[in-house]
Amino acid sequence: MARLLGLLLAGVLLAGCGSPAAPVAAPTTPATAPAPPAAPAAHACYTMTMTQAVAPTSHANATSCSSAHTTETFYVGQLDTYVDGHLLAVDSDRVSAQVADTCRQRLGRFLGGTTAQTRLSMVRAVWFTPTVAESGQGANWFRCDAVAVADADSLSSLRSSLRGALKAPKRRAALAMCGTAAPGSAGFHRVQCGSPHTWRAIADVSIPGGRYPGRKVAKGAGKTRCADAAGAAASNPLSFQWSYEWPTAADWSLDQHYGICWFKG
């Protein structure tokens, strides 16, 4: 956000003819606005809870990425708050969507995996912006962090960087998405495959289109894809189970335009 760093006030002295000159005040130093809050480091780690990690702003102190942490910054960018000549608030829907899209798109590049591998992992992107007050002071950055989700309520404690994690087969397998029960059942929770589980996510199903196609279309999109993927994964073609988890309208609004194929066997 452009800031006016100082105001220079000029005074004009008017004197009557023959009148003695009025004393001139000593010049003063122009007032300057404080520097905007500094942007976060481009590569840093933090220890946060799930609740803190999904908040829109953060003031957590950075920690070493070689010590225990739960989030890792993988990108810091500049907000685009001007649209058609208008300045948008840092917490506007347009600005929030810009940040979310950028962080999600850059996550796979940071992890070193394919789109499918990223979708089928428990690593997710979270993001932070300045507060409204900080934005008013000139802060114009946003920060993308990677987290490894442990379960619905907690994040994994990490002791090394997630950079390139999906390139390593063993680490990719440990961070992959698994389930504690059949998807949709009462006991179903997503967990990392390094934790106890009974089901495994084995394929993604991309659903084209900009608008949510409706439950029937979203549900039907994965039938053949998931059956084929499960058959290929089964060691015994006569003894396995598969399931398909399609995106809801709420998922779609959060940019999840794909479903997940699940397998047990």
RAKAJO-V685999 format. One record per pair of residues at least 4 apart in sequence whose ideal C-beta (glycine too) atoms are under 6 Angstrom apart, sorted by sequence separation. I is the first residue (numbers start at 1). J is the second residue. D is the distance in whole Angstrom. If there is no record, write none. Layout:
# RAKAJO-V685999
i: <I I>
j: <J J>
d: <D D>
This chain:
# RAKAJO-V685999
i: <15 48 63 88 113 130 135 150 181 191 209 213 215 222 247 48 82 83 90 108 113 130 134 150 183 213 247 251 63 81 88 150 165 166 181 191 234 81 88 111 180 181 147 148 130 179 180 247 108 230 48 230 247 129 177 178 246 46 81 207 245 128 178 244 245 46 47 79 146 205 226 127 175 176 180 205 244 44 45 53 80 107 226 125 126 178 243 45 174 179 205 104 126 242 8 47 48 103 178 222 47 48 123 124 241 6 45 103 177 46 123 124 240 6 122 203 5 45 122 202 219 5 99 218 44 218 3 233 75 202 234 229 230 42 226 40 74 39 152 212 222 151 90 90 151 212 103 99 90 117 207 112 123 206 110 113 122 205 111 112 121 204 205 111 112 121 122 120 120 203 201 202 183 79 201 202 78 183 79 199 200 76 77 199 76 75 58 73 74 122 57 73 74 53 57 71 72 71 183 120 70 119 116 68 69 72 53 65 37 36 36 37 39 36 40 50 50 50 3 1 1>
j: <19 52 67 92 117 134 139 154 185 195 213 217 219 226 251 53 87 88 95 113 118 135 139 155 188 218 252 256 69 87 94 156 171 172 187 197 240 88 95 118 187 188 155 156 139 188 189 256 118 240 60 242 259 142 190 191 259 60 95 221 259 143 193 259 260 62 63 95 162 221 242 144 192 193 197 222 261 62 63 71 98 125 244 144 145 197 262 65 194 199 225 125 147 263 30 69 70 125 200 244 70 71 146 147 264 30 69 127 201 71 148 149 265 32 148 229 32 72 149 229 246 33 127 246 73 247 33 263 106 233 265 261 263 76 261 76 110 76 189 249 259 189 129 130 191 252 144 142 135 166 257 164 175 258 163 166 175 258 165 166 175 258 259 166 167 176 177 176 177 261 260 261 243 140 262 263 140 245 142 262 263 141 142 264 143 144 128 143 144 192 128 145 146 126 131 145 146 147 262 201 155 204 204 157 158 162 147 161 134 137 138 139 141 139 143 153 154 155 138 138 140>
d: <5 4 6 4 3 4 6 5 5 4 6 4 6 5 4 5 6 6 6 6 5 5 4 6 6 6 5 4 5 6 6 5 5 5 4 6 4 5 5 6 6 4 5 4 4 6 5 5 4 6 5 3 6 5 6 6 4 5 6 5 6 5 4 6 5 6 6 6 5 6 5 5 6 4 6 4 6 4 6 6 6 4 4 6 5 4 4 4 4 4 5 5 6 5 5 5 5 4 5 4 6 5 6 6 4 4 4 4 4 5 5 6 3 5 6 4 5 5 5 5 5 6 5 4 5 6 6 5 5 5 5 5 5 5 4 6 4 6 6 5 5 6 5 6 6 4 4 5 4 5 5 4 6 5 6 3 6 6 5 5 5 5 4 4 4 6 5 6 5 4 5 5 5 5 6 5 6 5 6 5 5 6 6 5 5 4 5 6 6 5 6 5 5 5 5 4 5 5 5 5 4 5 5 5 6 6 6 5 5 5 3 5 4 5 5 6 6 6 5 5 6>
